[in-house]
Amino acid sequence: MSTDVSKPKAPKNKSELAEQVFQAIVEGGDNGIFQTELCKSFSIDSRDGSRLVGNLEKQSLISREKILYKGRWTYKLIVKKIPHLKDEDKKPIEIDSVEGAPCFSCSYQHLCSTEDETSQYSPSKCVWIEQWVVSDSQKRGSDEIK
Ligand code: SF4
């Protein structure tokens, strides 16, 4: 498991911070990274760090596993792989594929859940996600034509 998280450049806002944190977790690969190291590297307190990675977990982008590290409880953070694929086709989610996603700056992130079907905020019902997916795929389509 990686304990070294590269020193990130200072994020301009919460959305950029979330993207950088997610990227650091992606770079941790299959072994994951420790939440305490991540917080240290980004100079964020444990409460803010926990909230931030909790939101990534709620969006099913990462998984968290409680683990004892240097005598203290923390979490091992691992990027989620796409399920329902054969093992040889399973790859970590790439940062490019979530770049500009509205979830990183969403004010309703704390209410959004893939599991709570009663929640009014969920990726499956979200118009912002839909708009982003459509505009992103149009952009990728026009890039491929060039
Ligand atoms: S409400 Fe939509 S944009 Fe906001 S976190 Fe949920 S899925 Fe993302």
py3Dmol code that shows the C-alpha trace and the ligand (Angstrom):
import py3Dmol

protein = """\
ATOM      1  CA  MET A   1       0.000   0.000   0.000  1.00  0.00           C
ATOM      2  CA  SER A   2       1.213   3.463  -0.797  1.00  0.00           C
ATOM      3  CA  THR A   3       1.964   5.673   2.173  1.00  0.00           C
ATOM      4  CA  ASP A   4       3.462   8.411   0.015  1.00  0.00           C
ATOM      5  CA  VAL A   5       0.962  10.819  -1.436  1.00  0.00           C
ATOM      6  CA  SER A   6       2.615  13.282  -3.776  1.00  0.00           C
ATOM      7  CA  LYS A   7       2.403  16.922  -2.714  1.00  0.00           C
ATOM      8  CA  PRO A   8      -0.522  18.403  -4.654  1.00  0.00           C
ATOM      9  CA  LYS A   9      -0.616  21.944  -6.000  1.00  0.00           C
ATOM     10  CA  ALA A  10      -2.903  24.225  -3.996  1.00  0.00           C
ATOM     11  CA  PRO A  11      -6.504  23.715  -5.137  1.00  0.00           C
ATOM     12  CA  LYS A  12      -8.490  26.807  -6.145  1.00  0.00           C
ATOM     13  CA  ASN A  13     -11.769  25.598  -4.648  1.00  0.00           C
ATOM     14  CA  LYS A  14     -13.564  22.644  -3.021  1.00  0.00           C
ATOM     15  CA  SER A  15     -14.344  21.071  -6.350  1.00  0.00           C
ATOM     16  CA  GLU A  16     -10.698  21.097  -7.426  1.00  0.00           C
ATOM     17  CA  LEU A  17      -9.678  19.748  -4.010  1.00  0.00           C
ATOM     18  CA  ALA A  18     -12.139  16.846  -4.409  1.00  0.00           C
ATOM     19  CA  GLU A  19     -10.762  16.108  -7.883  1.00  0.00           C
ATOM     20  CA  GLN A  20      -7.173  16.169  -6.595  1.00  0.00           C
ATOM     21  CA  VAL A  21      -8.039  13.924  -3.659  1.00  0.00           C
ATOM     22  CA  PHE A  22      -9.767  11.481  -6.001  1.00  0.00           C
ATOM     23  CA  GLN A  23      -6.761  11.541  -8.325  1.00  0.00           C
ATOM     24  CA  ALA A  24      -4.447  10.738  -5.398  1.00  0.00           C
ATOM     25  CA  ILE A  25      -6.656   7.762  -4.514  1.00  0.00           C
ATOM     26  CA  VAL A  26      -6.612   6.634  -8.163  1.00  0.00           C
ATOM     27  CA  GLU A  27      -2.815   6.832  -8.106  1.00  0.00           C
ATOM     28  CA  GLY A  28      -2.832   4.605  -5.000  1.00  0.00           C
ATOM     29  CA  GLY A  29      -4.072   1.854  -7.322  1.00  0.00           C
ATOM     30  CA  ASP A  30      -5.164  -1.548  -6.083  1.00  0.00           C
ATOM     31  CA  ASN A  31      -3.229  -1.154  -2.836  1.00  0.00           C
ATOM     32  CA  GLY A  32      -5.004   2.047  -1.853  1.00  0.00           C
ATOM     33  CA  ILE A  33      -3.763   4.841   0.388  1.00  0.00           C
ATOM     34  CA  PHE A  34      -4.280   5.724   4.045  1.00  0.00           C
ATOM     35  CA  GLN A  35      -6.784   8.456   4.833  1.00  0.00           C
ATOM     36  CA  THR A  36      -4.443   9.952   7.450  1.00  0.00           C
ATOM     37  CA  GLU A  37      -1.643  10.295   4.880  1.00  0.00           C
ATOM     38  CA  LEU A  38      -4.035  11.819   2.389  1.00  0.00           C
ATOM     39  CA  CYS A  39      -5.208  14.439   4.915  1.00  0.00           C
ATOM     40  CA  LYS A  40      -1.616  15.235   5.848  1.00  0.00           C
ATOM     41  CA  SER A  41      -0.603  15.625   2.236  1.00  0.00           C
ATOM     42  CA  PHE A  42      -3.500  17.956   1.418  1.00  0.00           C
ATOM     43  CA  SER A  43      -3.205  19.824   4.747  1.00  0.00           C
ATOM     44  CA  ILE A  44      -6.842  19.177   5.612  1.00  0.00           C
ATOM     45  CA  ASP A  45      -8.082  18.288   9.084  1.00  0.00           C
ATOM     46  CA  SER A  46      -9.406  14.806   9.692  1.00  0.00           C
ATOM     47  CA  ARG A  47     -13.047  15.973   9.875  1.00  0.00           C
ATOM     48  CA  ASP A  48     -12.929  17.708   6.477  1.00  0.00           C
ATOM     49  CA  GLY A  49     -10.953  14.809   5.029  1.00  0.00           C
ATOM     50  CA  SER A  50     -13.453  12.297   6.327  1.00  0.00           C
ATOM     51  CA  ARG A  51     -16.356  14.286   4.879  1.00  0.00           C
ATOM     52  CA  LEU A  52     -14.620  14.617   1.522  1.00  0.00           C
ATOM     53  CA  VAL A  53     -13.764  10.925   1.116  1.00  0.00           C
ATOM     54  CA  GLY A  54     -17.175  10.011   2.542  1.00  0.00           C
ATOM     55  CA  ASN A  55     -18.746  11.891  -0.368  1.00  0.00           C
ATOM     56  CA  LEU A  56     -16.540  10.038  -2.859  1.00  0.00           C
ATOM     57  CA  GLU A  57     -17.614   6.782  -1.216  1.00  0.00           C
ATOM     58  CA  LYS A  58     -21.291   7.759  -1.426  1.00  0.00           C
ATOM     59  CA  GLN A  59     -20.844   8.394  -5.127  1.00  0.00           C
ATOM     60  CA  SER A  60     -19.451   4.850  -5.385  1.00  0.00           C
ATOM     61  CA  LEU A  61     -16.118   6.139  -6.690  1.00  0.00           C
ATOM     62  CA  ILE A  62     -14.053   4.655  -3.848  1.00  0.00           C
ATOM     63  CA  SER A  63     -14.317   2.144  -1.029  1.00  0.00           C
ATOM     64  CA  ARG A  64     -13.113   2.632   2.553  1.00  0.00           C
ATOM     65  CA  GLU A  65     -11.795  -0.095   4.787  1.00  0.00           C
ATOM     66  CA  LYS A  66     -11.096   0.522   8.483  1.00  0.00           C
ATOM     67  CA  ILE A  67      -7.506  -0.380   9.312  1.00  0.00           C
ATOM     68  CA  LEU A  68      -4.972   0.035  12.124  1.00  0.00           C
ATOM     69  CA  TYR A  69      -2.023   2.135  10.939  1.00  0.00           C
ATOM     70  CA  LYS A  70       0.890   3.217  13.152  1.00  0.00           C
ATOM     71  CA  GLY A  71      -1.190   2.308  16.211  1.00  0.00           C
ATOM     72  CA  ARG A  72      -4.216   4.412  15.196  1.00  0.00           C
ATOM     73  CA  TRP A  73      -7.425   3.592  13.392  1.00  0.00           C
ATOM     74  CA  THR A  74      -7.770   5.071   9.953  1.00  0.00           C
ATOM     75  CA  TYR A  75      -9.172   4.016   6.578  1.00  0.00           C
ATOM     76  CA  LYS A  76      -7.587   2.478   3.548  1.00  0.00           C
ATOM     77  CA  LEU A  77      -9.037   4.201   0.486  1.00  0.00           C
ATOM     78  CA  ILE A  78      -9.264   2.274  -2.762  1.00  0.00           C
ATOM     79  CA  VAL A  79     -10.678   3.404  -6.070  1.00  0.00           C
ATOM     80  CA  LYS A  80     -13.635   1.278  -7.141  1.00  0.00           C
ATOM     81  CA  LYS A  81     -13.439  -0.848 -10.211  1.00  0.00           C
ATOM     82  CA  ILE A  82     -16.241  -1.186 -12.647  1.00  0.00           C
ATOM     83  CA  PRO A  83     -18.296  -4.222 -11.566  1.00  0.00           C
ATOM     84  CA  HIS A  84     -19.922  -6.717 -13.921  1.00  0.00           C
ATOM     85  CA  LEU A  85     -16.826  -6.942 -16.114  1.00  0.00           C
ATOM     86  CA  LYS A  86     -14.548  -9.910 -16.561  1.00  0.00           C
ATOM     87  CA  ASP A  87     -11.465  -9.684 -14.295  1.00  0.00           C
ATOM     88  CA  GLU A  88      -9.118  -8.984 -17.206  1.00  0.00           C
ATOM     89  CA  ASP A  89     -11.334  -6.074 -18.292  1.00  0.00           C
ATOM     90  CA  LYS A  90     -11.626  -4.530 -14.821  1.00  0.00           C
ATOM     91  CA  LYS A  91      -9.649  -1.308 -14.636  1.00  0.00           C
ATOM     92  CA  PRO A  92      -9.622   1.467 -12.060  1.00  0.00           C
ATOM     93  CA  ILE A  93     -11.741   4.481 -12.933  1.00  0.00           C
ATOM     94  CA  GLU A  94      -9.520   7.024 -14.693  1.00  0.00           C
ATOM     95  CA  ILE A  95      -9.428  10.674 -13.636  1.00  0.00           C
ATOM     96  CA  ASP A  96     -10.181  11.808 -17.211  1.00  0.00           C
ATOM     97  CA  SER A  97     -13.502  10.014 -17.112  1.00  0.00           C
ATOM     98  CA  VAL A  98     -14.752  12.060 -14.130  1.00  0.00           C
ATOM     99  CA  GLU A  99     -13.095  15.386 -14.940  1.00  0.00           C
ATOM    100  CA  GLY A 100     -15.618  18.203 -14.698  1.00  0.00           C
ATOM    101  CA  ALA A 101     -18.272  15.981 -13.095  1.00  0.00           C
ATOM    102  CA  PRO A 102     -20.842  18.139 -11.270  1.00  0.00           C
ATOM    103  CA  CYS A 103     -20.659  15.993  -8.117  1.00  0.00           C
ATOM    104  CA  PHE A 104     -17.329  17.479  -7.058  1.00  0.00           C
ATOM    105  CA  SER A 105     -18.924  20.901  -6.545  1.00  0.00           C
ATOM    106  CA  CYS A 106     -22.506  19.855  -5.804  1.00  0.00           C
ATOM    107  CA  SER A 107     -24.197  21.495  -2.818  1.00  0.00           C
ATOM    108  CA  TYR A 108     -26.371  18.402  -2.342  1.00  0.00           C
ATOM    109  CA  GLN A 109     -23.490  15.937  -2.286  1.00  0.00           C
ATOM    110  CA  HIS A 110     -24.073  15.166   1.408  1.00  0.00           C
ATOM    111  CA  LEU A 111     -27.686  14.184   0.641  1.00  0.00           C
ATOM    112  CA  CYS A 112     -26.935  12.246  -2.525  1.00  0.00           C
ATOM    113  CA  SER A 113     -26.911   8.468  -2.352  1.00  0.00           C
ATOM    114  CA  THR A 114     -26.888   5.534  -4.729  1.00  0.00           C
ATOM    115  CA  GLU A 115     -28.357   3.318  -2.024  1.00  0.00           C
ATOM    116  CA  ASP A 116     -31.189   5.376  -0.519  1.00  0.00           C
ATOM    117  CA  GLU A 117     -33.994   5.121  -3.064  1.00  0.00           C
ATOM    118  CA  THR A 118     -36.112   7.608  -1.134  1.00  0.00           C
ATOM    119  CA  SER A 119     -33.503  10.349  -1.519  1.00  0.00           C
ATOM    120  CA  GLN A 120     -34.381  12.999  -4.034  1.00  0.00           C
ATOM    121  CA  TYR A 121     -30.650  13.265  -4.781  1.00  0.00           C
ATOM    122  CA  SER A 122     -29.165  10.277  -6.545  1.00  0.00           C
ATOM    123  CA  PRO A 123     -26.987   9.873  -9.663  1.00  0.00           C
ATOM    124  CA  SER A 124     -29.780   7.867 -11.295  1.00  0.00           C
ATOM    125  CA  LYS A 125     -32.230  10.796 -10.978  1.00  0.00           C
ATOM    126  CA  CYS A 126     -29.801  13.668 -11.395  1.00  0.00           C
ATOM    127  CA  VAL A 127     -30.310  16.083 -14.280  1.00  0.00           C
ATOM    128  CA  TRP A 128     -26.875  17.658 -13.726  1.00  0.00           C
ATOM    129  CA  ILE A 129     -25.180  14.287 -14.203  1.00  0.00           C
ATOM    130  CA  GLU A 130     -27.299  13.650 -17.273  1.00  0.00           C
ATOM    131  CA  GLN A 131     -26.371  17.021 -18.786  1.00  0.00           C
ATOM    132  CA  TRP A 132     -22.699  16.463 -18.002  1.00  0.00           C
ATOM    133  CA  VAL A 133     -22.701  12.950 -19.536  1.00  0.00           C
ATOM    134  CA  VAL A 134     -24.431  14.196 -22.695  1.00  0.00           C
ATOM    135  CA  SER A 135     -22.149  17.213 -23.139  1.00  0.00           C
ATOM    136  CA  ASP A 136     -19.039  15.152 -22.288  1.00  0.00           C
ATOM    137  CA  SER A 137     -19.915  12.416 -24.779  1.00  0.00           C
ATOM    138  CA  GLN A 138     -20.670  15.054 -27.445  1.00  0.00           C
ATOM    139  CA  LYS A 139     -17.286  16.617 -26.730  1.00  0.00           C
ATOM    140  CA  ARG A 140     -15.515  13.240 -26.937  1.00  0.00           C
ATOM    141  CA  GLY A 141     -17.403  12.473 -30.148  1.00  0.00           C
ATOM    142  CA  SER A 142     -16.310  15.728 -31.762  1.00  0.00           C
ATOM    143  CA  ASP A 143     -12.725  15.134 -30.565  1.00  0.00           C
ATOM    144  CA  GLU A 144     -12.726  11.711 -32.262  1.00  0.00           C
ATOM    145  CA  ILE A 145     -13.951  13.230 -35.558  1.00  0.00           C
ATOM    146  CA  LYS A 146     -11.025  15.689 -35.638  1.00  0.00           C
TER     147      LYS A 146
END
"""
ligand_1 = """\
8
SF4
S -27.148 15.471 -6.861
Fe -26.266 15.011 -8.849
S -24.495 16.362 -9.070
Fe -25.087 16.315 -6.912
S -23.780 14.739 -6.006
Fe -25.734 13.784 -6.582
S -25.388 12.966 -8.625
Fe -23.760 14.437 -8.233
"""
view = py3Dmol.view(width=600, height=400)
view.addModel(protein, "pdb")
view.setStyle({"model": 0}, {"cartoon": {"style": "trace"}})
view.addModel(ligand_1, "xyz")
view.setStyle({"model": 1}, {"stick": {}})
view.zoomTo()
view.show()
